Amino acid sequence: MAGALRAGTLHAGTPLPIAVGKYGGQRRFVVETTVLATSPALLVARGAVGRRFVTADAVRQLQTVTLEYFPAGRWYNVLSHYDPTTGALERHFCNVLAPATWDGATLSYVDLDLDLAVGRDGRAVVEDVADFRRNARIWRYPTTIRHGALAALRELRALAASGTPPFTADPLGVAEARALAGGTVWDRR
C-alpha cells in the first residue's frame, strides 16, 4: 500500500473494498468503502451508511458512518465511527494488523486480534489480548509478527492518550475536513 500512496495511484472517490483475513489464511469479511483522501503517508477511506459487509455466511448493510485511517507501513488502522444522523463521534476502534496491502483493486490486511477501543472521552481499553496470545501460539506467529503487533499497540495507546487527530471527539464534518487537509499525526511524520 505504501508504494501505491507514494505513486499516487489511489484517488479520492474511488471505490475501495477492504478484505480482512486471519493469519491462518481464512478471510473474515469484505467491507465496501470509498477513498476519501490520500497522502504519501496515509489513506483515509469513508464508509457510508448502507455499505455492504460481506462474510462467508451473510451480507449485511452497516448503519454507521466511518472514517478508516490506514497509515502507510504501520501495523494498525483506526476506524472512527460516527452517528449517521448527527455526525457525532461514537468511538474510535483500532485494529492491530500486519501492514495493509493494495493489489490494484482491493485493500487487504491480516487482523492480528489485538484491538484498542477509544471512547469519546479519550479513555482507551485494550481488547482481545487472550485471542492474540492463543492465535500466536496456534499459528506460530514469527517473532517479527509478535513484536510488530505489540509495538503497534504501544504506539496506538500513546497516540490516543495524547489526543492527537484522529483521536479527538470532533464531529464527522470536522474530521473529514481535517483528513482532506492532511491534518492527522501521520501526515506530519
C-alpha positions as CSV (number, residue, x, y, z in Angstrom):
1,M,0.0,0.0,0.0
2,A,2.8,2.4,0.8
3,G,4.1,2.2,-2.8
4,A,0.6,3.0,-4.2
5,L,0.3,6.0,-1.9
6,R,3.7,7.3,-2.9
7,A,2.9,6.7,-6.6
8,G,-0.5,8.5,-6.2
9,T,-2.5,5.6,-7.7
10,L,-5.3,5.8,-5.2
11,H,-7.7,8.7,-5.8
12,A,-10.5,10.3,-3.8
13,G,-13.9,8.9,-4.8
14,T,-12.5,5.5,-5.9
15,P,-14.5,2.5,-4.5
16,L,-12.2,0.7,-2.0
17,P,-13.2,-2.8,-1.0
18,I,-11.4,-3.8,2.2
19,A,-10.7,-7.5,2.7
20,V,-9.9,-8.7,6.2
21,G,-8.3,-12.1,6.9
22,K,-6.6,-14.0,9.7
23,Y,-3.0,-15.2,9.9
24,G,-4.1,-18.8,9.2
25,G,-5.3,-17.7,5.7
26,Q,-9.1,-17.6,6.1
27,R,-10.9,-14.5,5.0
28,R,-13.2,-13.0,7.7
29,F,-15.1,-10.3,5.7
30,V,-15.0,-7.7,2.9
31,V,-16.5,-4.3,3.6
32,E,-17.2,-1.6,1.0
33,T,-15.7,1.9,1.4
34,T,-14.6,4.8,-0.8
35,V,-11.3,6.6,-0.8
36,L,-11.8,10.0,0.9
37,A,-8.2,11.3,0.9
38,T,-4.6,10.1,0.4
39,S,-1.1,11.4,1.1
40,P,2.2,9.6,0.7
41,A,1.8,8.6,4.4
42,L,-1.9,7.8,4.8
43,L,-5.0,6.5,3.1
44,V,-8.4,7.6,4.6
45,A,-11.5,5.7,3.5
46,R,-15.1,6.6,4.2
47,G,-17.7,4.0,4.9
48,A,-21.2,5.3,4.1
49,V,-24.4,4.2,5.7
50,G,-25.8,1.1,3.9
51,R,-22.4,-0.1,2.8
52,R,-22.1,-3.9,2.3
53,F,-20.4,-6.0,4.9
54,V,-19.8,-9.5,3.3
55,T,-18.9,-12.6,5.3
56,A,-19.0,-16.3,4.2
57,D,-22.4,-16.6,5.8
58,A,-24.2,-13.4,5.0
59,V,-24.3,-9.9,3.6
60,R,-25.3,-7.1,5.9
61,Q,-25.7,-3.4,5.4
62,L,-23.8,-1.3,8.0
63,Q,-25.7,1.6,9.6
64,T,-22.8,3.9,10.9
65,V,-20.5,6.2,9.0
66,T,-16.8,5.5,9.4
67,L,-13.6,7.2,8.6
68,E,-10.9,4.5,8.3
69,Y,-7.3,5.5,8.6
70,F,-4.6,3.3,7.1
71,P,-1.1,4.9,7.8
72,A,1.4,3.5,5.3
73,G,3.7,0.8,6.7
74,R,2.0,0.8,10.2
75,W,0.8,-2.3,11.9
76,Y,-2.6,-0.9,12.7
77,N,-5.6,1.0,11.4
78,V,-8.0,3.4,13.1
79,L,-11.8,3.3,12.4
80,S,-13.7,6.3,13.7
81,H,-17.4,5.6,14.0
82,Y,-20.0,8.4,13.7
83,D,-23.7,8.7,14.3
84,P,-25.2,8.9,10.8
85,T,-27.9,11.4,11.9
86,T,-25.9,13.8,14.0
87,G,-22.4,13.3,12.8
88,A,-21.3,12.9,16.5
89,L,-18.3,10.7,17.2
90,E,-19.4,7.3,18.7
91,R,-15.9,5.8,19.2
92,H,-12.5,5.1,17.6
93,F,-11.7,1.4,17.1
94,C,-8.1,0.4,16.3
95,N,-7.1,-3.0,14.8
96,V,-3.6,-4.3,15.2
97,L,-2.7,-5.9,11.9
98,A,0.1,-6.8,9.5
99,P,0.6,-3.7,7.3
100,A,-2.2,-3.3,4.7
101,T,-1.5,-4.2,1.1
102,W,-3.1,-2.9,-2.1
103,D,-3.3,-5.2,-5.2
104,G,-4.8,-2.6,-7.5
105,A,-8.4,-3.5,-6.7
106,T,-8.7,-4.4,-3.0
107,L,-7.0,-3.2,0.2
108,S,-6.3,-6.2,2.3
109,Y,-4.9,-6.9,5.8
110,V,-4.4,-9.7,8.2
111,D,-6.1,-9.0,11.6
112,L,-3.8,-9.9,14.5
113,D,-6.6,-9.8,17.1
114,L,-5.3,-7.1,19.4
115,D,-7.6,-4.1,19.4
116,L,-7.8,-0.7,21.1
117,A,-11.2,0.9,21.7
118,V,-11.1,4.6,22.4
119,G,-14.2,6.4,23.7
120,R,-15.3,10.0,23.1
121,D,-13.8,10.8,26.5
122,G,-10.4,9.5,25.3
123,R,-10.4,6.5,27.6
124,A,-8.7,3.6,25.9
125,V,-9.3,-0.1,26.5
126,V,-7.2,-2.9,25.1
127,E,-9.3,-5.8,23.8
128,D,-8.7,-9.4,22.7
129,V,-5.3,-10.0,24.4
130,A,-6.2,-13.6,25.0
131,D,-7.2,-14.1,21.4
132,F,-3.8,-12.7,20.3
133,R,-1.9,-15.0,22.6
134,R,-3.9,-18.0,21.6
135,N,-3.6,-17.4,17.9
136,A,0.1,-16.5,18.1
137,R,0.5,-20.0,19.6
138,I,-1.8,-21.8,17.3
139,W,-0.5,-20.2,14.1
140,R,3.1,-19.9,15.4
141,Y,3.4,-16.2,14.7
142,P,7.0,-15.4,13.9
143,T,8.9,-13.1,16.3
144,T,8.6,-10.2,13.9
145,I,4.8,-10.5,13.9
146,R,4.6,-10.7,17.7
147,H,7.0,-7.7,18.1
148,G,5.3,-5.7,15.4
149,A,1.9,-6.2,16.9
150,L,2.9,-5.3,20.4
151,A,4.8,-2.2,19.2
152,A,1.7,-1.1,17.2
153,L,-0.4,-1.4,20.4
154,R,2.1,0.7,22.3
155,E,2.1,3.4,19.5
156,L,-1.7,3.4,19.4
157,R,-2.0,3.8,23.1
158,A,0.4,6.8,23.1
159,L,-1.4,8.4,20.2
160,A,-4.8,8.0,21.9
161,A,-3.5,9.3,25.2
162,S,-2.2,12.4,23.5
163,G,-5.5,13.2,21.8
164,T,-3.7,13.6,18.5
165,P,-6.0,13.6,15.5
166,P,-7.8,11.5,14.6
167,F,-8.1,10.7,18.3
168,T,-10.4,13.6,19.1
169,A,-14.1,13.9,19.8
170,D,-14.6,16.1,16.8
171,P,-17.8,15.5,14.7
172,L,-17.7,13.9,11.3
173,G,-17.6,17.2,9.3
174,V,-14.5,18.4,11.2
175,A,-12.8,15.0,10.9
176,E,-13.4,14.8,7.2
177,A,-12.1,18.4,6.6
178,R,-9.0,17.5,8.6
179,A,-8.4,14.4,6.6
180,L,-8.8,16.3,3.3
181,A,-6.4,18.9,4.5
182,G,-3.8,16.4,5.7
183,G,-4.2,17.2,9.4
184,T,-3.5,13.8,11.1
185,V,-0.5,12.7,13.0
186,W,0.7,10.5,10.1
187,D,0.6,13.4,7.7
188,R,3.2,15.3,9.8
189,R,5.7,12.5,10.2
